[in-house]
């Protein structure tokens, strides 16, 4: 049964999903029994298998974004973002031989411990606080996106989003808070298999349905955006150059400044093992990324050949992000849908589990331990960490519904949010580890101006609307105000296209951050010598 009459998921599909959820909780309980110290809880004892660590890195950093945004982007906007894979060899070279040798000399639980010795306690706390804000927004966004996609699969209204988010969050938080990093890494491996397998099942299903590879596009599709190699117009949404620079910046900054990444590198034995973990992460990212873009092409070909399969009011161009979850629910065989939906849950849970574990490590190490507020015994330490992890997960689930106020498709939404603090956090490590004359004042100024730059680009559209209220002509920014109608309330609201593409958030913010911080630090060091 594959037609519209299926009306969502069959009881067999739900049975498969429930079995998967229970198995993850079982793993958490299994690994939780073996934990005797916070080192085991947070970094797996520092001797974990690099392959599993690398797969966990992939699942943590891409997860739901990969599973939803890549098919939607390739089907609705175009394939140029796929060329970001060209940046991965350069990412490996920079991180493996520029960052990891320095990081692995300092075995720490929290990455931000590295900042205090060189830049002082204030900048350590700044880095830890920015990470907490970044990860909390990241996780709440992913929970919201997964829950919203699930409403399409189940054929229910969006008012069910909070309930779906609650169930996803509860399962993730239970096995994470009990099992620690080892449970997170192993479940991330299971989740990656489901994620990749689900994408392959959709490809096979569509190829079978259409009688071959007729879905593969051989020309530029009419619903795709213009995506040039480069454009001097900063509002051009996607370009080849912008894509490569954005991917390069994000991967390097995340690998070098994000606790979720550094914590996993610290879970390996040495720099060579950390390099193998990084290589695994990037290879899996490339393979799964290409597969998900092919899924987008396949969905585009399927629904163009079967326009009657789209409900009234839904189009390929405007609803591209919904094509994947809709196909899963209404056009896959019973049982197969359950496996693929499990992959969707897995994608969300892989981000929640890793984020919760990393946030707990930062709160415990950089705030409670640093100021002597944590329990004194190891047993008490582990118990408190588990309760703290559960509390953080609850905050994430409750905050997920606020993500509906961020405009744009999934790729644009994540670009606007996750890049906001990624580069400023990495900037702190860049100054601490690679700029010998760095001064705290210079680093503070660089961080503040870099963050302001990221925020202005990230929300440049709303900023134009705000400035227009004070008489600033939107034409100054080469955009126009757009009036839209909220069909649910009947109210009109004003918006504007972003005058600067989300692809430039990371590269430009990092340039401002490092440029200002380096210049001020150099000036201060010269003045002190004089």
BELMO-V945271 format. One record per backbone hydrogen bond with DSSP energy under -1.0 kcal/mol. CO is the residue of the C=O (numbers start at 1). NH is the residue of the N-H. E is the energy in kcal/mol with one decimal. If there is no record, write none. Layout:
CO;NH;E / CO;NH;E
This chain:
3;6;-1.7 / 4;7;-1.7 / 10;14;-1.9 / 11;15;-1.9 / 12;16;-2.0 / 13;17;-2.2 / 14;18;-2.5 / 15;19;-2.4 / 16;20;-2.0 / 17;21;-2.3 / 18;22;-2.4 / 19;23;-1.9 / 20;24;-1.8 / 21;25;-1.7 / 22;26;-2.3 / 23;27;-1.9 / 24;28;-2.0 / 25;29;-2.2 / 26;30;-2.2 / 27;31;-2.5 / 28;32;-2.0 / 29;33;-1.3 / 32;35;-1.0 / 37;41;-1.8 / 38;42;-2.8 / 39;43;-2.3 / 39;45;-1.5 / 40;44;-1.0 / 41;181;-2.8 / 43;46;-2.2 / 49;53;-2.2 / 50;54;-2.6 / 51;55;-2.3 / 52;56;-2.3 / 53;57;-2.2 / 54;58;-2.0 / 55;59;-2.6 / 56;60;-2.5 / 57;61;-2.2 / 58;62;-2.0 / 62;65;-1.4 / 62;66;-1.2 / 63;67;-2.2 / 64;68;-2.2 / 65;69;-2.2 / 68;72;-1.6 / 69;73;-3.1 / 70;74;-2.5 / 71;75;-2.1 / 72;76;-2.5 / 73;77;-2.3 / 73;78;-2.2 / 77;225;-2.6 / 79;82;-1.8 / 80;83;-2.1 / 81;84;-1.7 / 82;85;-1.8 / 83;86;-1.9 / 84;87;-1.9 / 85;88;-1.5 / 87;91;-2.2 / 88;92;-2.5 / 89;93;-2.0 / 90;94;-2.4 / 91;95;-2.7 / 92;96;-2.9 / 93;97;-1.6 / 94;98;-1.5 / 95;100;-2.9 / 99;103;-2.4 / 100;104;-3.1 / 103;106;-1.7 / 106;108;-1.0 / 110;113;-1.6 / 111;114;-1.6 / 115;119;-2.9 / 116;120;-1.9 / 120;124;-1.4 / 121;125;-2.6 / 122;126;-1.9 / 123;127;-2.4 / 124;128;-2.3 / 125;129;-2.5 / 126;130;-2.6 / 127;131;-2.1 / 128;132;-2.2 / 129;133;-2.2 / 130;134;-2.6 / 131;135;-3.0 / 132;136;-2.1 / 133;137;-2.0 / 134;138;-2.6 / 135;139;-2.9 / 136;140;-2.3 / 137;141;-2.3 / 138;142;-2.1 / 139;143;-2.6 / 140;144;-2.1 / 141;145;-2.6 / 142;146;-2.4 / 143;147;-2.4 / 144;148;-2.7 / 145;149;-2.2 / 146;150;-2.0 / 147;151;-1.4 / 149;153;-1.7 / 150;154;-2.3 / 151;156;-1.9 / 157;160;-1.8 / 158;161;-2.0 / 160;164;-2.2 / 161;165;-2.7 / 162;166;-2.1 / 163;167;-2.1 / 164;168;-2.4 / 165;169;-2.6 / 166;170;-2.6 / 167;171;-2.0 / 168;172;-1.9 / 169;173;-2.9 / 170;174;-2.2 / 171;175;-1.8 / 172;176;-1.9 / 173;177;-2.8 / 174;178;-1.6 / 175;179;-2.1 / 176;180;-2.0 / 180;184;-1.8 / 181;185;-2.9 / 182;186;-2.2 / 183;187;-2.3 / 184;188;-2.3 / 185;189;-1.7 / 186;190;-2.0 / 187;191;-2.7 / 188;192;-2.2 / 189;193;-1.9 / 190;194;-2.1 / 191;195;-2.7 / 192;196;-2.8 / 193;197;-2.8 / 194;198;-2.8 / 195;199;-1.7 / 196;200;-2.1 / 197;201;-2.3 / 198;202;-1.8 / 199;203;-2.0 / 200;204;-2.7 / 201;205;-2.4 / 202;206;-2.5 / 203;207;-2.5 / 204;208;-2.4 / 205;209;-2.4 / 206;210;-2.5 / 207;212;-2.4 / 213;216;-1.6 / 221;224;-1.4 / 228;240;-1.9 / 229;241;-2.5 / 233;236;-1.8 / 234;501;-3.0 / 239;243;-2.2 / 240;244;-2.3 / 241;245;-2.5 / 242;246;-2.3 / 243;247;-2.5 / 244;248;-2.5 / 245;249;-2.5 / 246;250;-2.5 / 247;251;-2.5 / 248;252;-2.2 / 249;253;-2.6 / 250;254;-2.6 / 251;255;-2.6 / 252;256;-2.0 / 253;257;-1.3 / 254;258;-1.7 / 258;261;-1.0 / 258;262;-2.4 / 259;263;-2.8 / 261;265;-2.1 / 262;266;-2.3 / 265;268;-1.5 / 267;48;-3.1 / 270;274;-2.2 / 271;275;-2.2 / 272;276;-1.9 / 273;277;-2.1 / 274;278;-2.3 / 275;279;-2.8 / 276;280;-2.3 / 277;281;-2.4 / 278;282;-2.4 / 279;283;-2.3 / 280;284;-2.6 / 281;285;-2.3 / 282;286;-2.1 / 283;287;-2.5 / 284;288;-2.8 / 285;289;-2.2 / 286;290;-2.4 / 287;291;-2.0 / 288;292;-2.6 / 289;293;-1.9 / 290;294;-2.1 / 291;295;-1.9 / 292;296;-1.8 / 293;297;-2.0 / 294;298;-2.7 / 295;299;-2.8 / 296;300;-2.3 / 297;301;-2.5 / 298;302;-2.6 / 299;303;-2.5 / 300;304;-1.8 / 301;305;-1.5 / 306;309;-2.3 / 307;310;-1.6 / 311;314;-1.9 / 315;319;-1.9 / 319;322;-1.6 / 320;323;-1.1 / 322;326;-2.0 / 323;327;-2.5 / 324;328;-2.2 / 325;329;-1.9 / 326;330;-2.5 / 327;331;-2.2 / 333;337;-1.9 / 335;339;-1.7 / 336;340;-2.3 / 337;341;-3.0 / 338;342;-2.0 / 339;343;-1.5 / 340;344;-1.6 / 341;345;-2.5 / 342;346;-2.9 / 343;347;-2.5 / 344;348;-1.7 / 345;349;-2.9 / 346;350;-2.4 / 348;352;-1.9 / 349;353;-3.1 / 350;354;-1.1 / 351;355;-2.1 / 352;356;-2.8 / 353;357;-2.2 / 354;358;-2.4 / 355;359;-2.8 / 356;360;-2.3 / 357;361;-1.9 / 358;362;-2.1 / 359;363;-2.8 / 360;364;-2.6 / 361;365;-2.5 / 362;366;-2.6 / 363;368;-2.4 / 364;369;-3.7 / 367;371;-1.3 / 368;373;-3.4 / 369;372;-1.5 / 377;381;-2.2 / 378;382;-2.5 / 379;383;-2.2 / 380;384;-2.6 / 381;385;-2.3 / 382;386;-2.0 / 383;387;-2.0 / 384;388;-2.6 / 385;389;-2.4 / 386;390;-2.0 / 387;391;-2.1 / 388;392;-2.4 / 389;393;-2.3 / 390;394;-1.7 / 391;395;-1.8 / 392;396;-2.1 / 393;397;-2.1 / 394;398;-2.3 / 395;399;-1.9 / 399;402;-1.3 / 400;403;-1.4 / 401;404;-1.1 / 402;405;-1.5 / 403;406;-1.7 / 409;413;-3.1 / 410;414;-2.7 / 411;415;-2.0 / 412;416;-2.1 / 413;417;-1.4 / 414;418;-2.4 / 417;420;-1.1 / 421;425;-2.0 / 422;426;-1.9 / 423;427;-2.4 / 424;428;-1.1 / 425;429;-1.1 / 426;430;-2.4 / 427;431;-2.2 / 428;432;-2.2 / 429;433;-2.5 / 430;434;-2.1 / 431;435;-1.0 / 435;438;-1.8 / 439;443;-2.5 / 440;444;-2.7 / 441;445;-2.4 / 442;446;-2.5 / 443;447;-2.6 / 444;448;-2.7 / 445;449;-2.6 / 446;450;-2.3 / 447;451;-2.3 / 448;452;-2.3 / 449;453;-2.3 / 450;454;-2.3 / 451;455;-2.5 / 452;456;-2.6 / 453;457;-2.2 / 454;458;-2.8 / 455;459;-2.3 / 457;460;-1.3 / 459;463;-1.9 / 460;464;-1.8 / 461;465;-1.8 / 462;466;-2.4 / 463;467;-2.6 / 464;468;-2.0 / 467;470;-1.6 / 467;472;-1.8 / 468;471;-1.5 / 473;476;-2.1 / 474;477;-1.8 / 474;479;-1.5 / 475;478;-1.7 / 482;495;-3.0 / 484;493;-2.7 / 486;490;-3.3 / 491;486;-3.2 / 493;484;-3.1 / 495;482;-3.6 / 501;504;-1.7 / 502;505;-1.4 / 504;508;-1.7 / 505;509;-2.0 / 506;510;-2.4 / 507;511;-2.0 / 508;512;-2.5 / 509;513;-2.6 / 510;514;-2.7 / 511;515;-2.4 / 512;516;-2.7 / 513;517;-2.3 / 514;518;-2.5 / 515;519;-2.1 / 516;520;-2.6 / 517;521;-2.2 / 518;522;-2.6 / 519;523;-2.3 / 520;524;-2.5 / 521;525;-2.5 / 522;526;-2.2 / 523;527;-2.3 / 524;528;-2.2 / 525;529;-1.7 / 526;530;-1.9
